[in-house]
Amino acid sequence: MKIIKVRDAHVQFKNFLKEKHHSNSTIVAYGKDIEQLVLFLEELSKNNIHEATKENLEAFLAKLSKDGYTPKSISRKINSTRTFYRFLKSNEYVVEDPSLLINHPRYELAPPRILAPTEYRALRDAARNDCRMFAVIELLLQTGIRIGELAGLRLSDMNGDNLRIQAFEKHEERIVPLNKAAKDALDSYIKARPEVKEDRIFVTKSGKPFLIRNIRTAIERYFRLCDIKNAKVNDLRHTFVAHHLKHGVSLVILSKILGHKRLSTTERYLEFVKDRAKENAHLIEL
């Protein structure tokens, strides 16, 4: 076994995540989770990472709970810790993995927020005078793509009635069909788009890429403007899935369009869909 300081192990772990081409959001989230663990272990005078025990990890999680972290947040930190320990064990910094002896807290996942037709129509109408945001909302709603995929779209990804979604955060490249509403909104924006060298489809007035955080902030502003309660950007994707399932669109077709790695991920929406129509292969326009 190799001896390594707790803080040095944290630094090497973050470098490992970068080398494995994890997304920036994953690196930041895992990095912060493990930094909390590192600080806690240092308070216990655990200088080397192999000195940490199952009891130390349990005490860390108990402190998080006392500090107000939800069971869901604590469960995520356990996942981060287990990823950290897999790294430690593969590099022979520990012999045993105490994180595997830790149980996840029990909690229920909240059902997906599915916008009613009156809500997503109000959202669309509110953004109608802003061709960029109108196109953003329409694409998310009509194609079900992820916000990160939308932010990464390039002019070269447009191909008639189809949109190429490049590989993103370990999701494989795929082709997504554009219905008339999505295509018209995108075409209108492209005509008004600033003439800049940047190849990203969605840009700011100064020609810089329209960043994920700024897209999310803008959409959330429209949610508030329309008085749509408890809605987040990813709920546009949930809405796409649910309404297509309700109209009987094939699970296999939807799964491919959404970029789900497993069909079961798409199937889980079925419990939130009532009166599903007979299965078919025809996509709808929301």
C-alpha positions as CSV (number, residue, x, y, z in Angstrom):
1,M,0.0,0.0,0.0
2,K,1.2,3.5,-0.9
3,I,1.0,6.2,1.8
4,I,-0.6,9.5,0.7
5,K,-1.8,12.6,2.6
6,V,-5.6,13.2,2.7
7,R,-5.3,16.5,0.9
8,D,-2.9,15.1,-1.8
9,A,-5.4,12.3,-2.5
10,H,-8.1,14.9,-3.1
11,V,-5.9,16.7,-5.6
12,Q,-5.0,13.5,-7.4
13,F,-8.7,12.5,-7.5
14,K,-9.7,15.7,-9.2
15,N,-6.9,15.3,-11.8
16,F,-8.1,11.7,-12.4
17,L,-11.7,13.0,-13.1
18,K,-10.3,15.5,-15.6
19,E,-8.1,12.8,-17.3
20,K,-11.3,10.6,-17.7
21,H,-13.0,13.5,-19.4
22,H,-15.8,13.9,-16.9
23,S,-17.9,17.0,-17.4
24,N,-16.9,20.2,-15.5
25,S,-20.1,20.0,-13.5
26,T,-19.3,16.5,-12.3
27,I,-15.7,17.4,-11.5
28,V,-16.9,20.5,-9.5
29,A,-19.6,18.5,-7.6
30,Y,-17.3,15.5,-6.8
31,G,-14.5,17.9,-5.9
32,K,-16.6,19.8,-3.4
33,D,-18.1,16.7,-1.9
34,I,-14.7,15.2,-1.2
35,E,-13.3,18.5,0.0
36,Q,-15.9,18.4,2.7
37,L,-14.8,14.9,3.7
38,V,-11.1,16.0,3.6
39,L,-11.8,18.9,6.0
40,F,-13.7,16.6,8.3
41,L,-10.9,14.0,8.4
42,E,-8.3,16.7,9.0
43,E,-10.4,17.8,12.1
44,L,-10.1,14.3,13.3
45,S,-6.3,14.4,12.8
46,K,-6.4,11.8,10.1
47,N,-3.4,12.9,8.1
48,N,-3.2,9.9,5.7
49,I,-6.2,8.7,3.7
50,H,-5.7,5.0,4.7
51,E,-6.3,6.0,8.4
52,A,-10.0,6.9,7.7
53,T,-12.4,4.2,9.0
54,K,-16.0,3.3,8.5
55,E,-16.9,5.0,11.8
56,N,-15.2,8.2,10.5
57,L,-17.3,8.2,7.4
58,E,-20.5,7.5,9.4
59,A,-19.6,10.5,11.7
60,F,-19.1,12.7,8.6
61,L,-22.5,11.8,7.2
62,A,-24.1,12.3,10.6
63,K,-22.6,15.8,10.7
64,L,-24.0,16.5,7.3
65,S,-27.5,15.4,8.5
66,K,-27.1,17.6,11.6
67,D,-26.1,20.5,9.4
68,G,-29.4,20.3,7.4
69,Y,-28.4,18.3,4.3
70,T,-31.3,16.3,2.9
71,P,-31.2,12.5,2.6
72,K,-31.0,12.9,-1.2
73,S,-27.9,15.2,-0.9
74,I,-26.3,12.8,1.6
75,S,-26.9,9.9,-0.8
76,R,-25.2,11.9,-3.6
77,K,-22.2,12.5,-1.3
78,I,-22.0,8.8,-0.6
79,N,-21.8,8.2,-4.3
80,S,-19.0,10.8,-4.6
81,T,-17.2,9.1,-1.7
82,R,-17.5,5.7,-3.2
83,T,-16.1,7.0,-6.5
84,F,-13.2,8.5,-4.5
85,Y,-12.5,5.2,-2.8
86,R,-12.5,3.3,-6.1
87,F,-9.8,5.7,-7.3
88,L,-7.9,5.2,-4.0
89,K,-8.1,1.4,-4.2
90,S,-7.1,1.2,-7.8
91,N,-4.0,3.3,-7.0
92,E,-3.2,1.2,-3.9
93,Y,-3.7,4.1,-1.5
94,V,-6.1,1.9,0.6
95,V,-6.4,-1.8,1.0
96,E,-10.1,-1.9,2.2
97,D,-12.9,0.3,1.0
98,P,-14.9,1.5,4.1
99,S,-17.4,3.4,1.9
100,L,-18.9,0.1,0.8
101,L,-20.0,-0.5,4.4
102,I,-22.1,2.7,4.4
103,N,-25.8,2.5,3.7
104,H,-27.6,5.1,1.6
105,P,-30.4,7.0,3.5
106,R,-33.9,6.1,2.3
107,Y,-35.8,8.8,0.5
108,E,-38.5,9.0,-2.2
109,L,-37.9,10.5,-5.5
110,A,-40.3,13.4,-6.3
111,P,-42.3,12.6,-9.5
112,P,-41.3,14.6,-12.6
113,R,-42.9,18.0,-13.0
114,I,-44.9,17.7,-16.3
115,L,-46.2,21.0,-17.7
116,A,-49.8,21.2,-18.7
117,P,-50.6,22.4,-22.2
118,T,-51.8,25.8,-20.8
119,E,-48.5,26.2,-19.0
120,Y,-46.1,25.5,-21.9
121,R,-48.2,27.5,-24.2
122,A,-48.1,30.4,-21.8
123,L,-44.3,30.0,-21.6
124,R,-44.0,30.0,-25.4
125,D,-46.2,33.0,-25.8
126,A,-44.3,35.0,-23.1
127,A,-41.0,34.5,-25.1
128,R,-42.5,35.1,-28.6
129,N,-41.0,38.6,-28.9
130,D,-37.5,37.3,-28.1
131,C,-36.6,35.1,-31.1
132,R,-33.5,33.6,-29.3
133,M,-35.4,32.6,-26.2
134,F,-38.4,31.5,-28.2
135,A,-36.1,29.1,-30.2
136,V,-34.5,27.9,-27.0
137,I,-37.8,27.1,-25.3
138,E,-39.3,25.6,-28.5
139,L,-36.3,23.3,-29.1
140,L,-36.2,22.0,-25.5
141,L,-40.0,21.5,-25.5
142,Q,-40.3,20.0,-29.0
143,T,-37.2,17.8,-29.1
144,G,-36.6,16.8,-25.4
145,I,-32.8,17.5,-25.7
146,R,-30.8,18.4,-22.6
147,I,-29.9,22.0,-21.8
148,G,-26.2,21.1,-22.1
149,E,-26.8,19.6,-25.5
150,L,-28.7,22.7,-26.6
151,A,-25.9,25.1,-25.4
152,G,-23.4,23.0,-27.3
153,L,-25.3,23.0,-30.7
154,R,-23.3,24.3,-33.6
155,L,-24.4,25.6,-37.0
156,S,-22.9,22.5,-38.6
157,D,-25.3,20.4,-36.6
158,M,-28.3,21.7,-38.5
159,N,-29.3,19.4,-41.3
160,G,-32.8,20.2,-42.8
161,D,-35.4,18.5,-40.6
162,N,-32.8,16.9,-38.3
163,L,-30.4,18.1,-35.6
164,R,-27.2,16.3,-34.8
165,I,-26.6,16.1,-31.1
166,Q,-22.9,15.6,-30.6
167,A,-21.5,13.3,-27.9
168,F,-22.0,15.0,-24.5
169,E,-20.9,13.9,-21.0
170,K,-20.6,10.2,-22.0
171,H,-23.9,10.3,-24.0
172,E,-23.4,9.1,-27.6
173,E,-24.0,11.2,-30.7
174,R,-27.5,10.9,-32.1
175,I,-29.9,12.5,-34.6
176,V,-33.0,14.3,-33.4
177,P,-35.9,15.1,-35.7
178,L,-37.2,18.7,-35.8
179,N,-40.9,19.1,-36.2
180,K,-42.3,22.2,-37.9
181,A,-42.6,24.3,-34.7
182,A,-39.0,23.7,-33.7
183,K,-37.7,24.2,-37.2
184,D,-39.6,27.4,-37.8
185,A,-38.4,28.8,-34.4
186,L,-34.8,27.8,-35.2
187,D,-34.9,29.3,-38.7
188,S,-36.3,32.6,-37.4
189,Y,-33.6,32.9,-34.8
190,I,-30.8,32.0,-37.4
191,K,-32.0,34.9,-39.6
192,A,-31.8,37.3,-36.7
193,R,-28.6,35.8,-35.1
194,P,-25.6,38.2,-34.9
195,E,-23.1,37.6,-37.7
196,V,-20.2,36.4,-35.7
197,K,-17.4,33.9,-36.2
198,E,-18.6,31.7,-33.3
199,D,-20.0,28.4,-34.6
200,R,-22.3,27.9,-31.6
201,I,-25.9,28.3,-32.7
202,F,-27.0,30.2,-29.6
203,V,-24.9,33.3,-28.9
204,T,-25.1,36.5,-27.0
205,K,-25.4,39.9,-28.7
206,S,-21.6,40.2,-28.5
207,G,-21.2,36.9,-30.2
208,K,-20.1,34.8,-27.3
209,P,-21.6,31.4,-26.6
210,F,-24.9,31.5,-24.7
211,L,-23.8,29.6,-21.5
212,I,-25.9,26.9,-19.8
213,R,-26.2,28.9,-16.6
214,N,-27.4,31.9,-18.5
215,I,-29.9,29.8,-20.5
216,R,-31.3,28.4,-17.3
217,T,-31.6,31.8,-15.6
218,A,-33.4,33.2,-18.6
219,I,-35.9,30.3,-18.8
220,E,-36.5,30.4,-15.0
221,R,-37.3,34.2,-15.4
222,Y,-40.0,33.2,-17.9
223,F,-41.4,30.6,-15.6
224,R,-41.8,33.3,-13.0
225,L,-43.3,35.7,-15.5
226,C,-45.9,33.1,-16.4
227,D,-46.5,32.2,-12.8
228,I,-45.6,28.6,-13.5
229,K,-44.9,27.1,-10.0
230,N,-42.2,24.6,-9.0
231,A,-40.9,24.3,-12.6
232,K,-37.2,23.9,-13.7
233,V,-35.6,23.8,-17.1
234,N,-35.4,20.0,-17.1
235,D,-39.1,19.8,-16.8
236,L,-39.4,20.8,-20.4
237,R,-37.7,17.5,-21.2
238,H,-40.1,15.7,-18.8
239,T,-43.0,17.3,-20.6
240,F,-41.7,16.2,-24.0
241,V,-41.5,12.6,-22.8
242,A,-44.8,12.5,-20.9
243,H,-47.0,14.0,-23.7
244,H,-45.4,11.8,-26.4
245,L,-46.1,8.7,-24.3
246,K,-49.6,9.8,-23.7
247,H,-50.1,10.0,-27.5
248,G,-48.8,6.4,-27.8
249,V,-45.4,7.2,-29.3
250,S,-43.2,4.1,-29.2
251,L,-40.9,3.7,-26.1
252,V,-38.1,2.6,-28.3
253,I,-38.3,5.6,-30.6
254,L,-38.5,8.0,-27.7
255,S,-35.6,6.4,-25.9
256,K,-33.4,6.8,-29.0
257,I,-34.4,10.5,-29.5
258,L,-33.8,11.3,-25.8
259,G,-30.4,9.5,-25.8
260,H,-31.4,7.2,-22.9
261,K,-28.8,4.4,-22.4
262,R,-31.5,2.1,-21.1
263,L,-35.1,1.7,-22.1
264,S,-36.1,1.4,-18.5
265,T,-35.2,5.1,-18.0
266,T,-37.9,6.0,-20.5
267,E,-40.4,3.4,-19.1
268,R,-40.4,4.9,-15.7
269,Y,-42.4,7.8,-17.1
270,L,-45.3,5.5,-17.8
271,E,-46.5,5.5,-14.2
272,F,-47.2,9.3,-14.6
273,V,-49.1,9.0,-17.9
274,K,-52.8,8.2,-17.8
275,D,-54.9,7.0,-20.7
276,R,-52.0,6.2,-23.0
277,A,-53.1,5.9,-26.7
278,K,-52.4,2.9,-28.8
279,E,-48.6,2.7,-29.6
280,N,-47.5,4.3,-32.8
281,A,-44.4,5.8,-34.4
282,H,-45.7,9.3,-35.0
283,L,-44.1,12.2,-33.1
284,I,-46.4,15.0,-32.1
285,E,-46.1,18.8,-31.9
286,L,-46.7,20.3,-28.5
